[in-house]
């Protein structure tokens, strides 16, 4: 059985974390690197390490010290456009912990790494004290992605049905009672989006 350590990324981890992310966008997403979608991958330090309310976590294979998986969190909500306006209003920047770049190398999948990383991100968001909700979006065309996020969160918008885009938006239950209470005070968006 392999053992992994989950920790905040160090400067020495950034190149390996970037490689995991770039391999994922090329192999699993099939898009390759698209600057407007993936610019944070190039500047991991500026996007996740330097800002106090952001974090980049890695799962390290203890056998050889390689980065097996990544997960990040930032305080930017979904932008409009390209996302629906009501979604951007429901998850405003500064109050929303957005989960990003939860990627695992294929040879390390099915070992609970993504779930452990997401748990650590939820702990980080709860400890921050300023986040009202936890949000993410995923490409349902990536094998296993939609099922994984459905096991952890609630679909708030399936763009396949609404706009024809291959994007599903989720809210994940927080680990902070205060965050959960704050979110219940936010009115649900119009229509069947909630």
Secondary structure as GFF3:
##gff-version 3
##sequence-region A 1 194
A	DSSP	beta_strand	4	8	.	.	.	ID=ss1
A	DSSP	three_ten_helix	11	13	.	.	.	ID=ss2
A	DSSP	alpha_helix	14	27	.	.	.	ID=ss3
A	DSSP	alpha_helix	35	42	.	.	.	ID=ss4
A	DSSP	alpha_helix	44	44	.	.	.	ID=ss5
A	DSSP	pi_helix	45	49	.	.	.	ID=ss6
A	DSSP	beta_strand	55	61	.	.	.	ID=ss7
A	DSSP	beta_strand	67	74	.	.	.	ID=ss8
A	DSSP	alpha_helix	85	90	.	.	.	ID=ss9
A	DSSP	beta_strand	96	104	.	.	.	ID=ss10
A	DSSP	three_ten_helix	106	108	.	.	.	ID=ss11
A	DSSP	alpha_helix	113	128	.	.	.	ID=ss12
A	DSSP	beta_strand	133	138	.	.	.	ID=ss13
A	DSSP	alpha_helix	145	152	.	.	.	ID=ss14
A	DSSP	beta_strand	153	158	.	.	.	ID=ss15
A	DSSP	alpha_helix	159	162	.	.	.	ID=ss16
A	DSSP	beta_strand	168	172	.	.	.	ID=ss17
A	DSSP	alpha_helix	177	184	.	.	.	ID=ss18
A	DSSP	three_ten_helix	191	193	.	.	.	ID=ss19
###
